[in-house]
Amino acid sequence: MAQPSSPILIIALLIPAAALGCSRITNTSSPAPEPIARSAADPEANSPATPPPAIQQWMDRLTVQHEYDPSTGFIVARETIALPPLIRDAPTLDAAVKAAASDRIIIAFATADRCAPCQQYKKDALNDPSVLARLAHPRFIPTHVEVDRTPQLADEYLGSRAIPMTYALREGKVIAELRGQRSAADLLEWLIDLHR
């Protein structure tokens, strides 16, 4: 009796993942399953171009130009926010690691030009005067890693390409991280805590 319910359980688990825009892991040894057809009358049916509600809520908070990419499930930036000179003109991460004394903390901002939440983070937090004043402290060495342009650098030092992310490194090792798009107040508090 347990045998007939197994396929139904599997289908029930696949539908929510597809509805949330999760990417599918491709298995090259067998063909990908056909998508499950849904009727237009189905209230849970989403057009492929329509983001899931949780993604739409996130998009509604963004003020940078963006769009939803249904093929990846990502919120894609349609504009690139400039980094402030303190970060833009800073040494690369590998140069900062080589030059940093043991008492200095490298603050690495990992973003991507394609990532709308990254652009919002640059606009709101990384260009904030109070954050920039804190980053200018002699104990900190700010740097930026554009993960799409320098993936090897991101892998070598940060071990991840999740974006946006903010890392604190000492002697080339990550000692703290701040995940995701944060407000200027959140970033400033994190920087103050690192300085203690």
N, C-alpha and C positions, 0 to 999 in steps of 0.2 A: 504493500500500500504506500510506502514512502517513496517508491520510484516515480509515480506519476507527478508528485508535487515538486520534485526537484527542478524540472525545466521551468515551471512557473515561478519558482523562487529566483532562479537565475535571471529571468526576464524582468521580474519586479526590481531586481537590483540594478539592472542595466538601464532601465528607463530613467530613474532619477539622475544617474551620472550623465546621461546624454542631455537631459533637460537643464542641467547646471552648466553645460558647456565644457565639461571636462574633456581633455584630450584622451584619445584612445591609444593604448599601447599596441603597436602593430606587431603581429606575429607573422613572420614571413613564411613559416612552414604550412600555414593553412590560410585559405581566403578569409577576408574580413566578413563578419556577419552582415547581412543586409539590414538596413535601418528598419525599425518597426514603423509601419504606416500608422498614422493617427488621423482620425477624421477631423474635419474643420469644426465640427460641433463639439469636439473634446475641449473642455475649458482649460486643460493643462497643456494643450498643444501650443508650441511656440513656433513662429516662423523662424527659419534659420537666421534671419537677419535681426531678430529681436533678442536682446540680451535677457537672461534670466532675471527675475526680480531683484535678487541680491546685487547683481552686477549693475543693474539699472539704478539702484539706490546709490551705489558708489559713483556712477557716472553723473548723477544729478548734483553731487557735491563738488565736482571738478569745475574750475573756471577756465582752465586752459582748453584750447580747441582739441577735440578728440572725437573718436568714433569707435564703435564696437566692431571687432573682426570676428564674424561667426565661425570662420574656419579654425581659429586658434582659441577663441574665447577670451582674448585679450582686449583691454581698452587701449587703443592705439592713439598716440599723440599725433596731432596735425600741426603742431608748432613746437619749436624748440626754445626753451627759456635759457637765456645766457647765464652762465655762472658769473659770480662777482669776481673781480680781478684777484682777490686774495686766494681764491680757490682755483680759478682758471689758470693763473700764472704760477701756481705752486709746482714744486718738483713732482715728477711721476712717482707712483708708489714705490717702485723698486729703488729709485734714486733717494727717496725720503728714508727708506729702510736703511740703506747703506750709509747715509749721512747722519742719521739720528743718534744722539747720545742716549745712554741708557735711562736718563731721567726725563727724556722727552717722549711725549705720546703722539703718535701719528693718528690723525683723524681722517679716515678714508671714506669718501662718499661714493657708493656704487650705484650708478644709474645707467639708463639707456635712452638714446634719443627717441626711440620708438615707443617708449613707455609713458603713457599719460600721467599715472600717479607720480612717476619720477619727475616729470616736468612741473607738476603741481608742487612737489616737495622743493624743487629748486626755486620756484616762484615765491612760495610762502615762507619757507624756513631758511634756505641757504642764502637768500638775499636780504634777510632780516638784519637790521643794524645791530641789535643786541647780540645776535648769534655771531655776526662777523667780529664784533668787539671781543667776544670771548675767544673766538678762534685765533685772534691776533696775539693772544697771550704767548710769551716766549716758551712756555712749556709745551705748547701744541704745534704740530706741523700738519696743516691741512693739505689734503690731496684729493684728487678725483679719479675714479676709474670708470671709463665708459666701457661697460662689459661687452658690448658688441664689437667694439674696435680692438680691445685688448683682452680677449677671453683667457689667454694663457696667464697674464698677470693676475687677473681675478682669481683664477684657479690656484695659482702658486701661493698667493698670500692670504686670500680670503676663503678659499675652499668652497666657494659657492658663488653662483651668479644670480641669486634671488635679488630682486630689485623692487623698489629702492631699499637700500640698506646703508647703515652707517656703522663703521667699525672703528674701534680703538686698538691700536697695535703698539706694543713695546718690544723692541729688539726683534722685529719681524714677526711676532706672534700676536694673534688676536687675543685681547684681554677683556673686551666687552663689545657688545653690539646692540644696536637699536634698530629693530625691524620695522620696515614699512614706511609709508608716507606719514610724517609726523608734523605737528605744528611747530612753530618757532619756539613756543613756550616749552614744549616737550624736549626739543633738542637742546635748548639752553639749560634746562634742569639736568639733563644727562651730562652735558659738558661740565657743569658745576660739580656734579657728583664725582666725575673723573678727576677733577683737579684737587679734590680733598685729600 
